[in-house]
Amino acid sequence: MTTQTIDPTKAEAFAERMIDILNSGAVTLLTSIGHRTELFDTMAELPPATSPQIADAAGLNERYVREWLNGMVTARLVEYDPIAKTYCLPAEHAAFLTRAAASDNIAPFTQYIALMGTVEDKVIDCFYKGGGVPYSEYKRFHEVMAEDSGQTVVPALFEHILPLIPGLTEALERGIEVMDLGCGRGRALVKLAEAFPNSRFTGYDFSGEAIAYANSAVQRRNLSNVQFQVKDAATLEEFDRYDLITTFDAIHDQARPDRVLQNIYHALKPDGVYLMQDIHASTDVSGNLEHPVGTLLYMLSCMHCMTVSLAYGGMGLGTMWGQEKALQMLSDAGFTRVEIKQLAHDFQNDYYIIHKN
C-alpha cells in the first residue's frame, strides 16, 4: 500500500478555502433573508441607524434584525460604528443589493441556495436510488424564477433581446403569432402583449400554479391578445402556426428536450424564427473551469434542473448541457440555420437565433 505524501502548504491553503466556503454559504443565506424582508431596501434609505431604528423602519422584530445585522457586519456587507452603535449599508453595496438597483441587484439570486436546501434529503436519496425530485417539491421555485427572469430577461427584452433578430420589432408591431414555451409566470409574454397589441401571444407551461398566476396578470391588465395554458411541451401538437417561438432558460430541464425541440420545429411557420435563451456553457466540464458562476450552475443542475427531468423519466440534460450538445440537438430536430449571440451585460446566457428554413 502506497502512502501519499501531503504537501502541508497546499493542505493549509485548502483548509483556509473551506473556511471561506463555509462563511460564504452563511452570507448567502443571510443575504437572501435581507432581500426577502427588504432590509437592504430599508437601510439604503436610512442614515446610519441603531438596530431598533432599523427594525422599526422595516416593521420587523428587533432581536432578529440585530442578529442579522451582526452577521452582515462580520461579512463586511454592512458597516458598524461601535461608539454610536449604528449600522450603515454603503451606497456601493446598495447598488448591488436593493430593488432600486434593478437588473444590477444580485441579492435575488441568493434565494436559490435556501430553496435548494429544502430538497437536499430527497436529492441524496436519488444518489442511492436514482430517479429524481419532481417540480412539486420546490415550493417557491416559480416565485424565485419569476424574480430571476425579472432581473435578466424582462428588463432586456426591448433594448437588447428583440434587436438580436433583425426586423422582429417591426414584425411585432404589424402583428404576428408568438408562443413562449415554458413561460413560467408569463412576465415576459405579458410585457410583449402590452407593447404589441397587434400581435397574438400564447404561453404554455407545465405548472398549473404558474399558469394561474399568469392568467391573473392578464385579467388585471385586461389584455385580450395573450393566453396562457397548462401544457407539457413534449405533448405539443401544433403545425406551421407561429412566426416566433421563444424559450427562456427552459429547454435543459425538460424531460424530453429532444421531443420538445422537434415540436417547436413543427409548430413554426416555414419562415418562422425560434429564439432560445439558455445557459452559456461548454458541454465538457473542462470548458467551464473559468466560468464565473460555474459551481453555482452545477449545483442548481444537480439540485433542480437535472433531477426534475429525471423525476419524469427524462434525459437529465442538466443546466450545463452546453453549446456543443445544444447545437447537436437542434440539428437533430431539423434546424440547420443557428446563430449564437451574447449580450454584453449578460455573461450567464447564450441567445440562439434559429431559423426553420
Secondary structure, 3 states (H helix, E strand, C coil): CCCCCCCHHHHHHHHHHHHHHHHHHHHHHHHHHHHHCCHHHHHHCCCCECHHHHHHHHCCCHHHHHHHHHHHHHCCCCEEECCCCEEECCHHHHCCCCHHHHHHCCHHHHHHHHHHHCCHHHHHHHHHHCCCCCHHHCCCHHHHHHHHHHHHCHHHHHHHHHHHCCCHHHHHHHCCEEEEECCCCCHHHHHHHHHCCCCEEEEEECCHHHHHHHHHHHHHHCCCCEEEEECCHHHCCCCCCEEEEEEECCCCCCCCHHHHHHHHHHHEEEEEEEEEEEECCCCCHHHHCCCCCHHHHHHHHHHHHHHHHHHCCCCCCCCCCHHHHHHHHHHHHCCCEEEEEEECCEEEEEEEEEECC
